[in-house]
Amino acid sequence: MFEADKTSLIYFTRRLVLNDPPNLRFSDTEITLSQSVKVLGVTLDTKLAIDEHISKVTTKGFKACLSL
């Protein structure tokens, strides 16, 4: 059994634009396409870049340094 609210759908492709990408449907729950997904603590986007992850981690580290 899976939890639909914790499930994300992302396409990794070489194309710059996806023309009408299909959504997934599991037992009356539709999983929509997202631009980024968090896998094992690392945030990836459709280009497999970790830019969003780096910005979140540096912000978190900066706040921790300021609190010290």
C-alpha positions, 0 to 999 in steps of 0.5 A: 500500500502506498500513500498518494500524498507522499507520491510524486511523478517526475519525468527525466528527458532530454527534451526541453518541453514535454508536450502534454505529459500523462499523469498516473492513476492508482485506485482513483487517485491521480498522481500529477507531474511535479518539477522536483522530487525528493529521493533519499534526502536529495532534491532532484529536478527534471534535469537531474541537477541538484541546484534546489537541494544545494540552495536549501542545504546552504540556507539551513546551514546558514541559519544554524550558524547564525543561531550559534 
